[in-house]
């Protein structure tokens, strides 16, 4: 009996450490890979508790391998964004400027009724949605129109033009051509801006956001040696 109690307690500690190592994001909304790892860890951890013939160390090693695999997957996703797109896909815009994209609803196996249910849960009408995006974790992100956000201007009788939405043009050195088009900008615009900032290549850029009026946020990557120094200080 004491052996089972001790084994269960040790498994609990190991799983707790493993989940902590994988990052705080694990306790929030999980991505596809994180869900898979969480399920596998639970299965591997339960094996020695339910079956005395299963070695505790086999379970510990299995959990360690899963954590390492998740680290490798995360690294590949950061290093090569196309790897994350290949395995998780891209966020999908299903409503934009008052237009519902039926094709995207069909691809995501989402009906208008289900979409309306999601909007009601977020306490917003479909007519008040400027943009709706299905994120990679399956959650629906809603960007309301300007006159529907918070204390509405419409309620106060104030009419305003829609503010342009900014988009991620460059993330971790990769240029997103689709977002460039959505922002109403061109590669010539990006090249001129980078030249103005003394940047010779998009690979030197951590992130660049822009809308139809211009750049809204820009940050260069830290040099590797400075990045390591900052990490050590943290």
C-alpha atoms as an extended CHARMM CRD file, in Angstrom:
* protein
*
       234  EXT
         1         1  UNK       CA              0.0000000000        0.0000000000        0.0000000000  PROA      1               0.0000000000
         2         2  UNK       CA              2.7400000000        2.4460000000        0.9680000000  PROA      2               0.0000000000
         3         3  UNK       CA              4.5980000000        1.5260000000       -2.2130000000  PROA      3               0.0000000000
         4         4  UNK       CA              1.5650000000        2.5070000000       -4.3510000000  PROA      4               0.0000000000
         5         5  UNK       CA              1.1660000000        5.7710000000       -2.4250000000  PROA      5               0.0000000000
         6         6  UNK       CA              4.8480000000        6.5910000000       -2.8670000000  PROA      6               0.0000000000
         7         7  UNK       CA              4.7780000000        5.7230000000       -6.5730000000  PROA      7               0.0000000000
         8         8  UNK       CA              1.6760000000        7.8670000000       -7.1390000000  PROA      8               0.0000000000
         9         9  UNK       CA              3.2150000000       10.8230000000       -5.2820000000  PROA      9               0.0000000000
        10        10  UNK       CA              6.4310000000       10.5520000000       -7.2970000000  PROA      10              0.0000000000
        11        11  UNK       CA              4.5040000000       10.3890000000      -10.5940000000  PROA      11              0.0000000000
        12        12  UNK       CA              2.5550000000       13.4840000000       -9.5260000000  PROA      12              0.0000000000
        13        13  UNK       CA              5.7890000000       15.3810000000       -8.8600000000  PROA      13              0.0000000000
        14        14  UNK       CA              7.3200000000       14.3010000000      -12.1880000000  PROA      14              0.0000000000
        15        15  UNK       CA              4.2120000000       15.2820000000      -14.2040000000  PROA      15              0.0000000000
        16        16  UNK       CA              4.0010000000       18.6160000000      -12.3620000000  PROA      16              0.0000000000
        17        17  UNK       CA              7.6370000000       19.3920000000      -13.2040000000  PROA      17              0.0000000000
        18        18  UNK       CA              7.1320000000       18.2960000000      -16.8210000000  PROA      18              0.0000000000
        19        19  UNK       CA              4.1130000000       20.5640000000      -17.3190000000  PROA      19              0.0000000000
        20        20  UNK       CA              5.9680000000       23.4700000000      -15.7020000000  PROA      20              0.0000000000
        21        21  UNK       CA              8.9380000000       22.9300000000      -18.0140000000  PROA      21              0.0000000000
        22        22  UNK       CA              6.6380000000       23.0910000000      -21.0260000000  PROA      22              0.0000000000
        23        23  UNK       CA              5.5680000000       26.6350000000      -20.0890000000  PROA      23              0.0000000000
        24        24  UNK       CA              2.7030000000       28.5000000000      -18.4700000000  PROA      24              0.0000000000
        25        25  UNK       CA              0.7990000000       28.4640000000      -21.7450000000  PROA      25              0.0000000000
        26        26  UNK       CA             -0.0450000000       24.8310000000      -21.0110000000  PROA      26              0.0000000000
        27        27  UNK       CA             -2.5440000000       25.8430000000      -18.3400000000  PROA      27              0.0000000000
        28        28  UNK       CA             -4.3490000000       28.1200000000      -20.7940000000  PROA      28              0.0000000000
        29        29  UNK       CA             -5.5990000000       27.3460000000      -24.2810000000  PROA      29              0.0000000000
        30        30  UNK       CA             -3.6580000000       24.4420000000      -25.7480000000  PROA      30              0.0000000000
        31        31  UNK       CA             -2.4500000000       24.0640000000      -29.3070000000  PROA      31              0.0000000000
        32        32  UNK       CA             -2.8380000000       20.7570000000      -31.1470000000  PROA      32              0.0000000000
        33        33  UNK       CA              0.6510000000       19.5420000000      -30.2380000000  PROA      33              0.0000000000
        34        34  UNK       CA              0.2070000000       20.5510000000      -26.6100000000  PROA      34              0.0000000000
        35        35  UNK       CA             -3.0980000000       18.6780000000      -26.3390000000  PROA      35              0.0000000000
        36        36  UNK       CA             -1.4310000000       15.5550000000      -27.7790000000  PROA      36              0.0000000000
        37        37  UNK       CA              1.4880000000       15.7980000000      -25.3500000000  PROA      37              0.0000000000
        38        38  UNK       CA             -0.8380000000       16.4270000000      -22.3840000000  PROA      38              0.0000000000
        39        39  UNK       CA             -2.8960000000       13.3280000000      -23.2330000000  PROA      39              0.0000000000
        40        40  UNK       CA              0.1870000000       11.1690000000      -23.7670000000  PROA      40              0.0000000000
        41        41  UNK       CA              1.7700000000       12.3250000000      -20.5080000000  PROA      41              0.0000000000
        42        42  UNK       CA             -1.4230000000       11.4470000000      -18.6300000000  PROA      42              0.0000000000
        43        43  UNK       CA             -1.4510000000        7.9710000000      -20.2090000000  PROA      43              0.0000000000
        44        44  UNK       CA              2.2330000000        7.3210000000      -19.5650000000  PROA      44              0.0000000000
        45        45  UNK       CA              1.9950000000        8.6320000000      -15.9960000000  PROA      45              0.0000000000
        46        46  UNK       CA             -1.0530000000        6.4860000000      -15.1880000000  PROA      46              0.0000000000
        47        47  UNK       CA              0.5220000000        3.2400000000      -16.4160000000  PROA      47              0.0000000000
        48        48  UNK       CA              2.7410000000        2.4530000000      -13.3710000000  PROA      48              0.0000000000
        49        49  UNK       CA             -0.0310000000        3.4740000000      -10.9620000000  PROA      49              0.0000000000
        50        50  UNK       CA             -2.6510000000        1.1720000000      -12.4750000000  PROA      50              0.0000000000
        51        51  UNK       CA             -0.2910000000       -1.6920000000      -13.3290000000  PROA      51              0.0000000000
        52        52  UNK       CA              2.3640000000       -2.6610000000      -10.7330000000  PROA      52              0.0000000000
        53        53  UNK       CA              4.2650000000       -4.6270000000      -13.3910000000  PROA      53              0.0000000000
        54        54  UNK       CA              5.0730000000       -1.3890000000      -15.2780000000  PROA      54              0.0000000000
        55        55  UNK       CA              8.3680000000        0.1110000000      -14.1410000000  PROA      55              0.0000000000
        56        56  UNK       CA              8.1550000000        3.5890000000      -12.6470000000  PROA      56              0.0000000000
        57        57  UNK       CA             11.3570000000        4.5690000000      -14.4290000000  PROA      57              0.0000000000
        58        58  UNK       CA              9.9020000000        3.5660000000      -17.7900000000  PROA      58              0.0000000000
        59        59  UNK       CA              7.1240000000        6.0640000000      -17.1200000000  PROA      59              0.0000000000
        60        60  UNK       CA              9.5660000000        8.7890000000      -16.0580000000  PROA      60              0.0000000000
        61        61  UNK       CA             11.6770000000        8.2470000000      -19.1770000000  PROA      61              0.0000000000
        62        62  UNK       CA              8.5340000000        8.3430000000      -21.3600000000  PROA      62              0.0000000000
        63        63  UNK       CA              7.4630000000       11.6570000000      -19.8400000000  PROA      63              0.0000000000
        64        64  UNK       CA             10.9650000000       13.0680000000      -20.3190000000  PROA      64              0.0000000000
        65        65  UNK       CA             10.9500000000       12.0480000000      -24.0050000000  PROA      65              0.0000000000
        66        66  UNK       CA              7.5560000000       13.7170000000      -24.5420000000  PROA      66              0.0000000000
        67        67  UNK       CA              8.7710000000       16.9570000000      -22.9400000000  PROA      67              0.0000000000
        68        68  UNK       CA             11.9080000000       16.9210000000      -25.1030000000  PROA      68              0.0000000000
        69        69  UNK       CA              9.7600000000       16.3250000000      -28.2090000000  PROA      69              0.0000000000
        70        70  UNK       CA              7.6020000000       19.3250000000      -27.2910000000  PROA      70              0.0000000000
        71        71  UNK       CA             10.7360000000       21.4690000000      -26.8750000000  PROA      71              0.0000000000
        72        72  UNK       CA             11.9730000000       20.3410000000      -30.2940000000  PROA      72              0.0000000000
        73        73  UNK       CA              8.5790000000       21.0290000000      -31.8640000000  PROA      73              0.0000000000
        74        74  UNK       CA              8.4470000000       24.5200000000      -30.2920000000  PROA      74              0.0000000000
        75        75  UNK       CA             11.9810000000       25.2830000000      -31.4880000000  PROA      75              0.0000000000
        76        76  UNK       CA             11.2010000000       24.1820000000      -35.0420000000  PROA      76              0.0000000000
        77        77  UNK       CA              8.0140000000       26.2840000000      -35.0200000000  PROA      77              0.0000000000
        78        78  UNK       CA              9.9850000000       29.3670000000      -33.9590000000  PROA      78              0.0000000000
        79        79  UNK       CA             12.9320000000       28.7240000000      -36.2660000000  PROA      79              0.0000000000
        80        80  UNK       CA             10.8580000000       27.8550000000      -39.3280000000  PROA      80              0.0000000000
        81        81  UNK       CA              7.3210000000       29.3630000000      -39.2290000000  PROA      81              0.0000000000
        82        82  UNK       CA              6.2880000000       27.1970000000      -42.1990000000  PROA      82              0.0000000000
        83        83  UNK       CA              6.7070000000       24.1530000000      -39.9140000000  PROA      83              0.0000000000
        84        84  UNK       CA              4.0230000000       25.4920000000      -37.5620000000  PROA      84              0.0000000000
        85        85  UNK       CA              1.7960000000       26.3470000000      -40.5390000000  PROA      85              0.0000000000
        86        86  UNK       CA              2.3000000000       22.8160000000      -41.8780000000  PROA      86              0.0000000000
        87        87  UNK       CA              1.3080000000       21.1420000000      -38.6090000000  PROA      87              0.0000000000
        88        88  UNK       CA             -1.2090000000       23.6200000000      -37.1510000000  PROA      88              0.0000000000
        89        89  UNK       CA             -2.4180000000       25.6590000000      -40.1180000000  PROA      89              0.0000000000
        90        90  UNK       CA             -3.0650000000       29.3920000000      -40.1320000000  PROA      90              0.0000000000
        91        91  UNK       CA             -5.6270000000       31.5370000000      -38.3210000000  PROA      91              0.0000000000
        92        92  UNK       CA             -8.7040000000       31.7910000000      -40.5440000000  PROA      92              0.0000000000
        93        93  UNK       CA            -10.6250000000       35.0120000000      -41.1710000000  PROA      93              0.0000000000
        94        94  UNK       CA            -14.3300000000       34.1390000000      -41.4050000000  PROA      94              0.0000000000
        95        95  UNK       CA            -15.8170000000       37.6490000000      -41.2050000000  PROA      95              0.0000000000
        96        96  UNK       CA            -14.2500000000       40.7970000000      -42.6030000000  PROA      96              0.0000000000
        97        97  UNK       CA            -15.8170000000       44.2130000000      -43.1710000000  PROA      97              0.0000000000
        98        98  UNK       CA            -19.3070000000       42.8010000000      -42.7110000000  PROA      98              0.0000000000
        99        99  UNK       CA            -18.8100000000       39.8980000000      -45.1370000000  PROA      99              0.0000000000
       100       100  UNK       CA            -19.1050000000       36.2920000000      -43.9360000000  PROA      100             0.0000000000
       101       101  UNK       CA            -16.7890000000       33.9820000000      -45.8660000000  PROA      101             0.0000000000
       102       102  UNK       CA            -18.9150000000       30.8910000000      -46.4910000000  PROA      102             0.0000000000
       103       103  UNK       CA            -15.9900000000       28.9840000000      -47.9930000000  PROA      103             0.0000000000
       104       104  UNK       CA            -13.9450000000       29.4110000000      -44.7950000000  PROA      104             0.0000000000
       105       105  UNK       CA            -16.9320000000       28.3530000000      -42.6750000000  PROA      105             0.0000000000
       106       106  UNK       CA            -17.2080000000       25.1880000000      -44.7530000000  PROA      106             0.0000000000
       107       107  UNK       CA            -13.4740000000       24.4480000000      -44.4790000000  PROA      107             0.0000000000
       108       108  UNK       CA            -13.7000000000       24.7600000000      -40.6800000000  PROA      108             0.0000000000
       109       109  UNK       CA            -16.9760000000       22.7600000000      -40.5350000000  PROA      109             0.0000000000
       110       110  UNK       CA            -18.7310000000       25.6850000000      -38.8980000000  PROA      110             0.0000000000
       111       111  UNK       CA            -22.3590000000       26.5780000000      -39.6200000000  PROA      111             0.0000000000
       112       112  UNK       CA            -23.9390000000       30.0210000000      -39.4700000000  PROA      112             0.0000000000
       113       113  UNK       CA            -25.9840000000       28.8100000000      -36.4960000000  PROA      113             0.0000000000
       114       114  UNK       CA            -22.8450000000       27.7720000000      -34.6210000000  PROA      114             0.0000000000
       115       115  UNK       CA            -21.1820000000       31.0620000000      -35.5440000000  PROA      115             0.0000000000
       116       116  UNK       CA            -24.1550000000       32.9830000000      -34.1440000000  PROA      116             0.0000000000
       117       117  UNK       CA            -23.9810000000       30.9080000000      -30.9470000000  PROA      117             0.0000000000
       118       118  UNK       CA            -20.3200000000       31.8580000000      -30.5360000000  PROA      118             0.0000000000
       119       119  UNK       CA            -21.1240000000       35.5270000000      -31.1130000000  PROA      119             0.0000000000
       120       120  UNK       CA            -23.9930000000       35.4460000000      -28.6080000000  PROA      120             0.0000000000
       121       121  UNK       CA            -21.6510000000       33.9140000000      -26.0250000000  PROA      121             0.0000000000
       122       122  UNK       CA            -19.3610000000       36.8900000000      -26.5960000000  PROA      122             0.0000000000
       123       123  UNK       CA            -22.3580000000       39.2290000000      -26.3160000000  PROA      123             0.0000000000
       124       124  UNK       CA            -22.0120000000       40.7160000000      -29.7930000000  PROA      124             0.0000000000
       125       125  UNK       CA            -24.2410000000       40.8090000000      -32.8690000000  PROA      125             0.0000000000
       126       126  UNK       CA            -22.9370000000       39.7200000000      -36.2420000000  PROA      126             0.0000000000
       127       127  UNK       CA            -23.6860000000       43.1980000000      -37.6300000000  PROA      127             0.0000000000
       128       128  UNK       CA            -21.2680000000       44.6640000000      -35.0610000000  PROA      128             0.0000000000
       129       129  UNK       CA            -18.3320000000       42.4350000000      -36.0500000000  PROA      129             0.0000000000
       130       130  UNK       CA            -15.5620000000       44.1110000000      -38.0050000000  PROA      130             0.0000000000
       131       131  UNK       CA            -13.4600000000       40.9520000000      -38.1520000000  PROA      131             0.0000000000
       132       132  UNK       CA            -13.8080000000       37.3960000000      -36.7920000000  PROA      132             0.0000000000
       133       133  UNK       CA            -10.8420000000       35.0150000000      -36.7860000000  PROA      133             0.0000000000
       134       134  UNK       CA            -10.6330000000       31.3300000000      -35.8910000000  PROA      134             0.0000000000
       135       135  UNK       CA             -7.2800000000       30.9560000000      -34.1600000000  PROA      135             0.0000000000
       136       136  UNK       CA             -5.0520000000       27.8820000000      -34.3660000000  PROA      136             0.0000000000
       137       137  UNK       CA             -6.2890000000       26.7220000000      -30.9580000000  PROA      137             0.0000000000
       138       138  UNK       CA             -9.9050000000       26.7710000000      -32.2130000000  PROA      138             0.0000000000
       139       139  UNK       CA            -10.9190000000       29.8880000000      -30.3000000000  PROA      139             0.0000000000
       140       140  UNK       CA            -12.9000000000       32.6210000000      -32.0400000000  PROA      140             0.0000000000
       141       141  UNK       CA            -11.3740000000       36.0970000000      -31.8350000000  PROA      141             0.0000000000
       142       142  UNK       CA            -13.7730000000       38.9860000000      -32.3920000000  PROA      142             0.0000000000
       143       143  UNK       CA            -12.7660000000       42.5150000000      -33.3720000000  PROA      143             0.0000000000
       144       144  UNK       CA            -15.8640000000       44.7330000000      -33.0720000000  PROA      144             0.0000000000
       145       145  UNK       CA            -16.5580000000       47.7180000000      -35.2690000000  PROA      145             0.0000000000
       146       146  UNK       CA            -15.5000000000       51.0510000000      -33.8190000000  PROA      146             0.0000000000
       147       147  UNK       CA            -19.0430000000       52.1440000000      -33.0340000000  PROA      147             0.0000000000
       148       148  UNK       CA            -19.7490000000       48.8820000000      -31.1750000000  PROA      148             0.0000000000
       149       149  UNK       CA            -16.7340000000       48.6780000000      -28.8810000000  PROA      149             0.0000000000
       150       150  UNK       CA            -17.2670000000       49.5090000000      -25.2240000000  PROA      150             0.0000000000
       151       151  UNK       CA            -19.4980000000       52.5310000000      -24.6820000000  PROA      151             0.0000000000
       152       152  UNK       CA            -20.5930000000       52.8020000000      -28.2770000000  PROA      152             0.0000000000
       153       153  UNK       CA            -20.3110000000       55.9410000000      -30.3350000000  PROA      153             0.0000000000
       154       154  UNK       CA            -23.5000000000       54.8690000000      -32.0430000000  PROA      154             0.0000000000
       155       155  UNK       CA            -25.3280000000       55.1780000000      -28.7250000000  PROA      155             0.0000000000
       156       156  UNK       CA            -23.9840000000       58.7320000000      -28.4240000000  PROA      156             0.0000000000
       157       157  UNK       CA            -24.9660000000       59.5860000000      -31.9850000000  PROA      157             0.0000000000
       158       158  UNK       CA            -21.3650000000       59.9980000000      -33.1170000000  PROA      158             0.0000000000
       159       159  UNK       CA            -20.4820000000       58.7090000000      -36.5680000000  PROA      159             0.0000000000
       160       160  UNK       CA            -16.8730000000       57.8310000000      -37.3510000000  PROA      160             0.0000000000
       161       161  UNK       CA            -15.0220000000       56.0930000000      -40.1190000000  PROA      161             0.0000000000
       162       162  UNK       CA            -13.5880000000       52.6780000000      -39.3930000000  PROA      162             0.0000000000
       163       163  UNK       CA             -9.9840000000       52.7730000000      -38.2310000000  PROA      163             0.0000000000
       164       164  UNK       CA             -7.7830000000       50.5850000000      -40.4170000000  PROA      164             0.0000000000
       165       165  UNK       CA             -6.8310000000       47.2030000000      -38.9600000000  PROA      165             0.0000000000
       166       166  UNK       CA             -3.1270000000       46.4870000000      -38.7350000000  PROA      166             0.0000000000
       167       167  UNK       CA             -1.6430000000       43.1420000000      -39.7440000000  PROA      167             0.0000000000
       168       168  UNK       CA              1.5590000000       41.2390000000      -39.0100000000  PROA      168             0.0000000000
       169       169  UNK       CA              3.6850000000       41.8520000000      -42.1030000000  PROA      169             0.0000000000
       170       170  UNK       CA              6.9490000000       40.3890000000      -40.7890000000  PROA      170             0.0000000000
       171       171  UNK       CA              7.2520000000       37.9360000000      -37.8950000000  PROA      171             0.0000000000
       172       172  UNK       CA             10.6310000000       36.5110000000      -36.9120000000  PROA      172             0.0000000000
       173       173  UNK       CA             12.1390000000       37.4460000000      -40.2730000000  PROA      173             0.0000000000
       174       174  UNK       CA              9.3400000000       35.9460000000      -42.4070000000  PROA      174             0.0000000000
       175       175  UNK       CA              7.1770000000       38.1360000000      -44.6610000000  PROA      175             0.0000000000
       176       176  UNK       CA              3.4750000000       37.2830000000      -44.8050000000  PROA      176             0.0000000000
       177       177  UNK       CA              2.3500000000       38.2210000000      -48.3120000000  PROA      177             0.0000000000
       178       178  UNK       CA             -1.3670000000       37.6770000000      -47.5670000000  PROA      178             0.0000000000
       179       179  UNK       CA             -1.2300000000       40.1080000000      -44.6490000000  PROA      179             0.0000000000
       180       180  UNK       CA              0.7020000000       42.5660000000      -46.7960000000  PROA      180             0.0000000000
       181       181  UNK       CA             -2.2080000000       42.6060000000      -49.2550000000  PROA      181             0.0000000000
       182       182  UNK       CA             -4.7820000000       42.8930000000      -46.4650000000  PROA      182             0.0000000000
       183       183  UNK       CA             -2.9460000000       45.9120000000      -45.0710000000  PROA      183             0.0000000000
       184       184  UNK       CA             -3.0220000000       47.5130000000      -48.5180000000  PROA      184             0.0000000000
       185       185  UNK       CA              0.7510000000       47.7450000000      -48.7350000000  PROA      185             0.0000000000
       186       186  UNK       CA              3.4210000000       46.4640000000      -51.1350000000  PROA      186             0.0000000000
       187       187  UNK       CA              6.8790000000       44.9480000000      -50.9330000000  PROA      187             0.0000000000
       188       188  UNK       CA              8.2530000000       48.2690000000      -52.1520000000  PROA      188             0.0000000000
       189       189  UNK       CA              6.7500000000       49.9080000000      -49.0480000000  PROA      189             0.0000000000
       190       190  UNK       CA              8.3930000000       47.2850000000      -46.7940000000  PROA      190             0.0000000000
       191       191  UNK       CA             11.8030000000       47.6560000000      -48.4810000000  PROA      191             0.0000000000
       192       192  UNK       CA             11.7200000000       51.4560000000      -48.1790000000  PROA      192             0.0000000000
       193       193  UNK       CA             10.7570000000       51.2890000000      -44.5050000000  PROA      193             0.0000000000
       194       194  UNK       CA             13.4690000000       48.7560000000      -43.6720000000  PROA      194             0.0000000000
       195       195  UNK       CA             16.0580000000       50.8530000000      -45.5280000000  PROA      195             0.0000000000
       196       196  UNK       CA             14.9200000000       53.8920000000      -43.5420000000  PROA      196             0.0000000000
       197       197  UNK       CA             15.4860000000       51.9190000000      -40.3220000000  PROA      197             0.0000000000
       198       198  UNK       CA             18.9210000000       50.7470000000      -41.4640000000  PROA      198             0.0000000000
       199       199  UNK       CA             17.7970000000       47.1420000000      -41.8610000000  PROA      199             0.0000000000
       200       200  UNK       CA             19.2950000000       45.2630000000      -44.7850000000  PROA      200             0.0000000000
       201       201  UNK       CA             17.1140000000       42.1310000000      -44.6250000000  PROA      201             0.0000000000
       202       202  UNK       CA             13.6970000000       41.0960000000      -43.2430000000  PROA      202             0.0000000000
       203       203  UNK       CA             15.5690000000       38.3440000000      -41.3760000000  PROA      203             0.0000000000
       204       204  UNK       CA             16.8240000000       41.0510000000      -39.0050000000  PROA      204             0.0000000000
       205       205  UNK       CA             13.2380000000       41.9720000000      -38.0500000000  PROA      205             0.0000000000
       206       206  UNK       CA             11.4660000000       40.4820000000      -35.0280000000  PROA      206             0.0000000000
       207       207  UNK       CA              8.0890000000       41.9270000000      -36.0080000000  PROA      207             0.0000000000
       208       208  UNK       CA              6.5660000000       44.5910000000      -38.2060000000  PROA      208             0.0000000000
       209       209  UNK       CA              2.8750000000       45.4900000000      -38.1440000000  PROA      209             0.0000000000
       210       210  UNK       CA              1.2220000000       47.8500000000      -40.6190000000  PROA      210             0.0000000000
       211       211  UNK       CA             -2.1460000000       49.1000000000      -41.8320000000  PROA      211             0.0000000000
       212       212  UNK       CA             -3.1300000000       51.0320000000      -44.9300000000  PROA      212             0.0000000000
       213       213  UNK       CA             -1.7450000000       54.2400000000      -43.3820000000  PROA      213             0.0000000000
       214       214  UNK       CA              1.7050000000       52.8420000000      -42.6440000000  PROA      214             0.0000000000
       215       215  UNK       CA              3.7090000000       50.9640000000      -40.0170000000  PROA      215             0.0000000000
       216       216  UNK       CA              2.0610000000       50.7100000000      -36.5960000000  PROA      216             0.0000000000
       217       217  UNK       CA              4.7870000000       48.7430000000      -34.7760000000  PROA      217             0.0000000000
       218       218  UNK       CA              8.3550000000       47.7150000000      -35.5820000000  PROA      218             0.0000000000
       219       219  UNK       CA             11.1290000000       45.9780000000      -33.6790000000  PROA      219             0.0000000000
       220       220  UNK       CA             14.4670000000       44.5490000000      -34.7770000000  PROA      220             0.0000000000
       221       221  UNK       CA             15.8260000000       41.2500000000      -33.5090000000  PROA      221             0.0000000000
       222       222  UNK       CA             18.4130000000       41.4350000000      -30.7840000000  PROA      222             0.0000000000
       223       223  UNK       CA             21.8790000000       40.2610000000      -31.7340000000  PROA      223             0.0000000000
       224       224  UNK       CA             22.4830000000       36.7120000000      -30.5370000000  PROA      224             0.0000000000
       225       225  UNK       CA             25.1400000000       37.6640000000      -27.9900000000  PROA      225             0.0000000000
       226       226  UNK       CA             22.9230000000       40.4070000000      -26.5320000000  PROA      226             0.0000000000
       227       227  UNK       CA             19.9790000000       38.0070000000      -26.4560000000  PROA      227             0.0000000000
       228       228  UNK       CA             21.9690000000       35.5120000000      -24.3890000000  PROA      228             0.0000000000
       229       229  UNK       CA             23.1060000000       38.2730000000      -22.0240000000  PROA      229             0.0000000000
       230       230  UNK       CA             19.4960000000       39.3880000000      -21.5050000000  PROA      230             0.0000000000
       231       231  UNK       CA             18.3740000000       35.7860000000      -20.9250000000  PROA      231             0.0000000000
       232       232  UNK       CA             21.0790000000       35.2670000000      -18.2940000000  PROA      232             0.0000000000
       233       233  UNK       CA             20.0740000000       38.4540000000      -16.4830000000  PROA      233             0.0000000000
       234       234  UNK       CA             16.4270000000       37.3520000000      -16.5200000000  PROA      234             0.0000000000
